[in-house]
Amino acid sequence: MGTLKPLVIGDLVAKHPVIQGGMGVGISLSSLAGAVAKTGGIGIISTAQIGFREPDFKKNPLEANLRAIGQEMKKAREIAPEGIIGFNIMVATKNYASYVKKAVKAGADLIISGAGLPVSLPEYVAEAAEEAGIVLKTKIAPIVSTVKSAMVICKLWDRKYHRAPDLVVVEGPLAGGHLGFSREELKNLGVDTSEVDLTYKQADYDEEVKGIIRLVKEYGDKYNKKIPVVTAGGIYTHEDVLHQLSLGVDGVQVATRFVTTVECDAPEEFKQAYILAEKEDIVITKSPVGMPGRAIKNPFLKGVGEVPFRLEHCYQCLERCDRETIPYCITKALVNSAEGRTGEGLVFCGSKAYLATGLETVEEVMNDLVGEN
Ligand SMILES: Cc1cc2nc3c(=O)[nH]c(=O)nc-3n(C[C@H](O)[C@H](O)[C@H](O)COP(=O)(O)O)c2cc1C
C-alpha cells in the first residue's frame, strides 16, 4: 500500500496528494488545516469572515479578519510545524488584495483562489513580499471549472505577468459551497439543480478535466515547470481518488469528507447536520453571491423568501452585493451555522455529505482516501 505519489508543487512536497479544500465561514480554520498538514496532506484555512469570533468583528470586520489570518496561521503551524499550510481566499471578497497580502506576510505556503477568476493575484503576492522585504515563497493557484476559464486565467497571467500558475484546482459540479457553473451549465452536465443527482454526466466532465490538463501542460512547457492539476468535488472515497488519478491529475482536493472529523473547526451541530442529512436533503440554492451553491435544505433554507428580507447590518463581505435585492445576508447565515445555530443558518455541503455516518479523525480520513488502512 502507500502507492500514491506525493503531490509536488515547486519546492513543496506533500506526502499525500490530498489538499483539504478551504471552507468558510469558520469550517476550515487552524485545527482542521493543521491536522491535515500534520498527516502529510495540504491544510487550507478559509479567510471568509475568518475573524467572526473576534470581539470587534461586527464593528470592524476587515481588521478582525486580517488579525485572525495571522492568528490562525500561527496556530496551524504549531500543530504541524513541518506541514504545508495555505489559505483559500475568494476573489469575490471585498478588499481581496488586503487578504492576499496578509496571507503572504503570515507565511502562507499556498493561496488558492476561486469564486471568480484571480486576475491580479500574481501582482498582489509580489507586492506583499516587497512590502514585507521577504523572498516570495507563496505558491498561487486559481480554481477553474472549465477549459474556458482555465484558458482565460493562464492566458492573462502569461500576457500580463509572464508567469503561469503553480497549481490549478479544477472544481467540478459535485462540489460544496459556491459552484463555478451557472444553473444552465449544471443542467447541461446532467446535474438536477433542484435535487442532488449523482448520475451527472461524469464522462463528459472527465473529458473537460482532461482538456484542462492538456492546456495546463502547454503553459507548464512554456515556463519549463511542472504545474500540477488537482480535481475537487464529490471525492469521498479511495475509489473516487483513484478515478481522478486515472484521468491524469496529480492529486485531489477534498472538503466535505473532512467536515465530519473530530478536528474540524465546525461546531458539533454543523457536523451533525451532515451526519443526519439524507441524499434528498442536499440541494442547489441561489446564494446572494449570485452563484448557485450546494447546501442542506434545513429550516433556514426552507424559510428563505417567505418573509421579505431587510438588512440590519452589513459585514462588508462581498465586493458586489445588492443590498436591495438579496434574499438574506450570507455572512449572517454562515456565521449562524458556524456558531452552532444551524437551523437558522446556511449549511453548505458537497453532494456526498449524506454519506457521513459518524465522526472520524483526520488521520482515519486521510488513510482511507489514500488507501493506506
Ligand atoms: C462547508 C463548505 C464551505 C466551503 N467554503 C468555500 C470557500 O469559502 N471558498 C472556496 O473557494 N470554496 C469553498 N468550498 C468548496 C471546497 O473548498 C471544495 O473545493 C469543494 O467542496 C470540494 O468538493 P467536496 O466538498 O465534495 O469534497 C466550501 C465547501 C464546503 C463544503
The ligand as a Gaussian input file, in Angstrom:
#p B3LYP/6-31G(d) Opt

LIG

0 1
 C      -18.961000      23.980000       4.039000
 C      -18.191000      24.356000       2.815000
 C      -17.663000      25.626000       2.693000
 C      -16.898000      25.986000       1.575000
 N      -16.361000      27.232000       1.521000
 C      -15.558000      27.559000       0.476000
 C      -14.910000      28.835000       0.447000
 O      -15.021000      29.649000       1.361000
 N      -14.156000      29.133000      -0.654000
 C      -13.987000      28.233000      -1.695000
 O      -13.294000      28.537000      -2.667000
 N      -14.557000      27.015000      -1.669000
 C      -15.332000      26.655000      -0.610000
 N      -15.891000      25.400000      -0.567000
 C      -15.548000      24.433000      -1.638000
 C      -14.439000      23.477000      -1.180000
 O      -13.242000      24.142000      -0.932000
 C      -14.165000      22.324000      -2.157000
 O      -13.482000      22.706000      -3.303000
 C      -15.358000      21.507000      -2.593000
 O      -16.360000      21.482000      -1.627000
 C      -14.906000      20.100000      -2.901000
 O      -15.955000      19.201000      -3.007000
 P      -16.339000      18.198000      -1.812000
 O      -16.856000      19.054000      -0.707000
 O      -17.378000      17.316000      -2.420000
 O      -15.106000      17.445000      -1.396000
 C      -16.678000      25.031000       0.530000
 C      -17.218000      23.756000       0.660000
 C      -17.958000      23.398000       1.777000
 C      -18.493000      22.002000       1.885000

